Amino acid sequence: TADHISQSIFMKLVIHYDLVRFLKLDFDKMFAFSSAIQKSYRPASQVLFHGGLHAADMLQCIHYCLQKPHQDSRGLGFFMDNLDKLVAFCAPLVINYAHPGVSNAFLCRTRHPRAIRYNDRFVLQNYNLAACFEVANQPESAFLSHADREFNEAWRMMLIAIVLRSDISSHYEELGLLQTKIAAPDFPDPTQLEHRLMLLSATVRLAEVSWGCRPQPTFKRWANLMVEQLFMQGDLEKQIGVPVSPFCDREIVSKPRCQVSFLLVVVNPFVAAFCAQFDNVKKELVDEGCEANQAVLQTAIR
């Protein structure tokens, strides 16, 4: 069912890439871990965009990029080892964990207890990581219990790095870093941890915005959900008497203009940078994806 789709896809990917055998994971405990994460997602009637479906959408994108053939066999999958893949598959679950449907800026502005706890720094991401690590430490869902200490620490360190870098406030910094790395002749070098983290971060960020590259009907549904979630935050801000965040006022913001702006400013530049490194996914993600969707929106608002 839709309520369990992210868990189902996550477990199918774990099986497909044979991670249980390669990484000595406990399958039953991994199922319990993903089940606990799945149960944290808010009902779609409360949080329209972030949740189980968004996690599933991200997982599918990551799998697609890993599987897409490359002419010289050096696609994304060539540069990721099994630990990298496990981190990449866990990240969408963590990013969407118990998402309240509001931004970090909203939580900080309203002095939410989570913002106070994490000193206004990556509030959603820090909370999600702590909560998910707590789940992973429970006896019934400690799926890394058979792995050695070094592997556990590496998984934790990499997941923290990737999830913290996923905050939208870091988007342009991450885009700049990716463009700089791509310009270097030795990138990506899978023997360098910095390169692996950059590649993981870019892949997860691509997956977060990949809804902008979906075929037109799917894209329109995601775009409408994104804007409506922003509007719901704006409605809440008006109710409690704080300034309405940018793009969140349904009385003055045009949905199509907001959507095309997001494509132009956020989605397209990052997807283009990723495809500069992995041109085997350019046709689907750029030519038939975000650029085609942008053209349709621009035609609609003329």
C-alpha positions as CSV (number, residue, x, y, z in Angstrom):
1,T,0.0,0.0,0.0
2,A,1.0,3.7,-0.3
3,D,1.5,3.7,3.5
4,H,4.3,1.2,3.2
5,I,5.8,2.1,-0.2
6,S,9.1,3.6,1.1
7,Q,9.7,0.6,3.3
8,S,9.0,-1.8,0.5
9,I,11.3,-0.1,-1.9
10,F,14.0,0.3,0.7
11,M,13.9,-3.4,1.5
12,K,13.8,-4.4,-2.2
13,L,16.9,-2.3,-2.9
14,V,18.7,-3.9,0.1
15,I,17.9,-7.3,-1.4
16,H,18.6,-6.3,-5.0
17,Y,22.1,-5.1,-4.1
18,D,22.7,-8.1,-1.8
19,L,23.7,-5.7,1.1
20,V,22.7,-8.1,3.8
21,R,25.3,-10.7,2.7
22,F,28.0,-8.2,1.7
23,L,27.7,-6.1,4.8
24,K,26.6,-8.7,7.3
25,L,23.4,-7.0,8.1
26,D,20.5,-8.5,10.1
27,F,17.6,-8.7,7.6
28,D,14.8,-9.0,10.2
29,K,16.1,-6.1,12.2
30,M,16.6,-4.0,9.1
31,F,12.9,-4.7,8.3
32,A,12.0,-3.6,11.8
33,F,14.2,-0.5,11.4
34,S,12.5,0.6,8.2
35,S,9.1,-0.2,9.6
36,A,9.7,2.1,12.6
37,I,10.8,4.9,10.2
38,Q,7.8,4.3,8.0
39,K,5.4,4.7,11.0
40,S,6.9,8.1,11.7
41,Y,5.6,9.7,8.5
42,R,2.7,12.1,9.0
43,P,-0.6,11.4,7.1
44,A,-0.7,12.9,3.7
45,S,-3.6,15.1,4.8
46,Q,-1.3,16.8,7.3
47,V,2.0,16.9,5.4
48,L,1.5,16.9,1.7
49,F,5.0,16.7,0.3
50,H,7.5,15.2,2.7
51,G,6.8,11.7,3.9
52,G,6.7,8.1,2.7
53,L,6.0,8.9,-0.9
54,H,8.8,11.4,-1.1
55,A,11.2,8.9,0.4
56,A,10.1,6.3,-2.1
57,D,10.6,8.8,-5.0
58,M,14.1,9.6,-3.8
59,L,15.0,5.9,-3.5
60,Q,13.8,5.2,-7.0
61,C,15.9,8.0,-8.3
62,I,19.0,6.8,-6.6
63,H,18.4,3.2,-7.9
64,Y,17.9,4.6,-11.4
65,C,21.2,6.5,-11.3
66,L,23.1,3.5,-10.0
67,Q,21.6,1.1,-12.6
68,K,21.7,3.4,-15.7
69,P,24.3,2.0,-18.1
70,H,27.3,4.2,-19.0
71,Q,29.2,3.9,-22.2
72,D,32.5,3.3,-20.5
73,S,31.0,1.4,-17.5
74,R,31.9,4.3,-15.2
75,G,28.5,5.4,-14.1
76,L,27.5,6.2,-10.6
77,G,27.5,2.6,-9.5
78,F,31.1,2.2,-10.4
79,F,32.2,4.8,-7.8
80,M,30.0,3.6,-4.9
81,D,30.9,0.6,-2.7
82,N,28.3,-1.3,-0.6
83,L,28.6,1.0,2.4
84,D,28.0,4.0,0.2
85,K,24.9,2.4,-1.2
86,L,23.6,1.6,2.2
87,V,24.1,5.2,3.3
88,A,22.4,6.4,0.1
89,F,19.4,4.2,0.7
90,C,19.1,5.2,4.4
91,A,19.3,8.9,3.7
92,P,15.8,9.3,2.2
93,L,14.2,7.5,5.1
94,V,16.0,9.8,7.6
95,I,15.4,13.1,5.7
96,N,11.6,12.5,5.6
97,Y,11.4,11.1,9.2
98,A,8.4,12.6,11.1
99,H,8.6,15.7,8.9
100,P,6.3,18.4,10.3
101,G,5.6,20.1,7.0
102,V,7.4,23.3,7.9
103,S,10.9,24.6,7.3
104,N,13.9,25.0,9.6
105,A,13.4,28.7,9.5
106,F,9.8,28.4,10.7
107,L,10.9,26.2,13.7
108,C,13.6,28.7,14.6
109,R,11.4,31.8,14.2
110,T,8.7,30.2,16.4
111,R,11.2,29.0,19.1
112,H,10.1,25.4,18.6
113,P,11.5,23.1,21.3
114,R,13.5,21.3,18.6
115,A,15.1,24.6,17.4
116,I,16.0,25.4,21.0
117,R,17.5,21.9,21.5
118,Y,19.6,22.1,18.4
119,N,20.5,25.8,18.7
120,D,18.8,26.7,15.4
121,R,21.3,24.6,13.5
122,F,19.9,22.2,10.9
123,V,17.0,21.5,13.3
124,L,15.0,19.0,11.2
125,Q,18.1,17.2,10.1
126,N,19.6,16.9,13.6
127,Y,16.3,15.8,15.1
128,N,15.8,13.2,12.4
129,L,19.3,11.8,12.7
130,A,19.1,11.5,16.5
131,A,15.7,9.8,16.3
132,C,16.7,7.3,13.6
133,F,19.9,6.4,15.4
134,E,17.8,5.8,18.5
135,V,15.7,3.4,16.4
136,A,18.8,1.7,15.1
137,N,20.1,1.2,18.6
138,Q,17.0,-0.6,19.8
139,P,17.5,-4.4,20.2
140,E,14.7,-5.3,17.8
141,S,16.0,-3.0,15.0
142,A,19.7,-2.9,15.5
143,F,20.4,-4.2,12.0
144,L,24.2,-3.4,12.2
145,S,24.6,-5.5,15.3
146,H,26.6,-8.1,13.4
147,A,28.9,-5.6,11.8
148,D,32.2,-4.5,13.4
149,R,32.6,-1.3,15.3
150,E,34.6,0.4,12.5
151,F,31.8,-0.2,10.0
152,N,29.1,1.1,12.5
153,E,31.1,4.3,13.0
154,A,31.7,4.8,9.3
155,W,27.9,4.3,8.5
156,R,27.0,6.8,11.3
157,M,29.6,9.4,10.2
158,M,28.7,9.3,6.6
159,L,24.9,9.4,7.2
160,I,25.3,12.4,9.5
161,A,27.4,14.2,6.9
162,I,25.0,13.5,4.0
163,V,21.8,14.4,5.9
164,L,23.1,17.6,7.4
165,R,24.2,18.7,3.9
166,S,20.7,18.1,2.6
167,D,19.2,21.3,4.1
168,I,17.9,23.6,1.5
169,S,20.0,26.5,3.0
170,S,23.1,24.6,1.9
171,H,21.9,24.1,-1.7
172,Y,24.0,26.7,-3.4
173,E,27.1,25.9,-1.4
174,E,26.7,22.3,-2.3
175,L,26.1,23.2,-6.0
176,G,29.3,25.3,-6.0
177,L,31.3,22.5,-4.3
178,L,30.0,20.0,-6.9
179,Q,30.9,22.2,-9.8
180,T,34.4,22.7,-8.4
181,K,34.9,19.0,-7.8
182,I,33.7,18.1,-11.3
183,A,36.3,20.5,-12.8
184,A,39.1,18.6,-11.1
185,P,40.7,15.9,-13.3
186,D,40.8,13.3,-10.5
187,F,37.1,13.5,-9.4
188,P,35.6,11.2,-8.4
189,D,38.3,9.1,-6.8
190,P,36.6,6.4,-4.7
191,T,39.7,6.0,-2.6
192,Q,39.2,9.5,-1.2
193,L,36.6,9.9,1.5
194,E,36.0,13.5,0.6
195,H,35.1,12.5,-2.9
196,R,32.8,9.7,-1.7
197,L,30.9,12.1,0.6
198,M,30.6,14.7,-2.2
199,L,29.3,12.1,-4.6
200,L,26.8,10.7,-2.0
201,S,25.7,14.2,-1.1
202,A,25.1,15.1,-4.7
203,T,23.2,11.9,-5.4
204,V,20.9,12.4,-2.4
205,R,20.3,16.1,-3.3
206,L,19.5,15.1,-6.8
207,A,17.1,12.5,-5.5
208,E,15.4,15.2,-3.4
209,V,14.7,17.4,-6.4
210,S,14.2,14.6,-8.9
211,W,10.4,15.1,-8.8
212,G,11.1,18.2,-11.0
213,C,12.5,15.8,-13.7
214,R,9.5,13.4,-13.7
215,P,7.2,12.9,-16.7
216,Q,4.7,15.8,-16.9
217,P,1.7,14.2,-15.1
218,T,3.8,13.0,-12.2
219,F,5.7,16.3,-12.1
220,K,2.5,18.3,-11.9
221,R,1.3,16.3,-8.9
222,W,4.6,16.8,-7.1
223,A,4.8,20.5,-8.0
224,N,1.3,21.1,-6.7
225,L,2.0,19.3,-3.4
226,M,5.2,21.2,-2.9
227,V,3.5,24.6,-3.3
228,E,0.5,23.7,-1.3
229,Q,2.7,22.5,1.6
230,L,4.4,26.0,1.4
231,F,1.0,27.6,1.5
232,M,-0.1,25.6,4.5
233,Q,3.0,26.8,6.3
234,G,2.1,30.4,5.3
235,D,-1.5,29.9,6.7
236,L,0.0,28.7,10.0
237,E,2.4,31.7,10.1
238,K,-0.6,34.1,9.6
239,Q,-2.5,32.3,12.4
240,I,0.3,32.7,15.0
241,G,1.3,36.2,13.9
242,V,4.8,35.8,12.5
243,P,6.0,37.1,9.1
244,V,5.0,34.9,6.2
245,S,8.0,33.1,4.7
246,P,8.8,33.6,1.0
247,F,6.6,31.7,-1.5
248,C,4.2,30.8,1.4
249,D,1.4,33.4,1.0
250,R,-1.3,31.8,-1.0
251,E,-3.0,35.2,-1.5
252,I,-0.1,36.7,-3.5
253,V,2.0,33.8,-4.8
254,S,1.1,32.3,-8.2
255,K,1.5,28.5,-8.2
256,P,2.9,28.2,-11.8
257,R,5.3,31.1,-11.2
258,C,6.5,29.6,-8.0
259,Q,7.0,26.2,-9.6
260,V,8.9,27.5,-12.6
261,S,11.1,29.6,-10.3
262,F,11.9,26.5,-8.3
263,L,12.9,24.7,-11.4
264,L,15.0,27.6,-12.8
265,V,16.8,28.4,-9.5
266,V,17.0,25.1,-7.6
267,V,16.4,22.1,-9.8
268,N,17.9,22.8,-13.2
269,P,21.3,24.1,-12.1
270,F,21.9,21.1,-9.8
271,V,20.7,18.5,-12.2
272,A,22.8,20.0,-15.0
273,A,25.9,19.9,-12.7
274,F,25.2,16.2,-11.8
275,C,24.7,15.3,-15.5
276,A,28.0,17.1,-16.4
277,Q,29.7,14.2,-14.5
278,F,27.2,11.5,-15.4
279,D,25.9,12.3,-18.9
280,N,24.2,8.9,-19.2
281,V,21.2,10.2,-17.3
282,K,21.0,13.6,-19.0
283,K,18.4,12.7,-21.6
284,E,15.8,11.5,-19.0
285,L,16.6,14.1,-16.2
286,V,17.3,17.2,-18.3
287,D,16.1,17.0,-21.9
288,E,12.9,15.0,-21.2
289,G,12.7,16.1,-17.6
290,C,13.3,19.4,-15.9
291,E,13.8,21.4,-19.1
292,A,10.6,20.0,-20.7
293,N,8.6,20.7,-17.5
294,Q,10.0,24.2,-17.4
295,A,8.9,24.8,-21.0
296,V,5.3,23.6,-20.2
297,L,5.1,25.9,-17.2
298,Q,6.5,28.9,-19.0
299,T,3.9,28.4,-21.7
300,A,1.2,28.3,-19.2
301,I,2.1,31.6,-17.5
302,R,2.5,33.6,-20.6
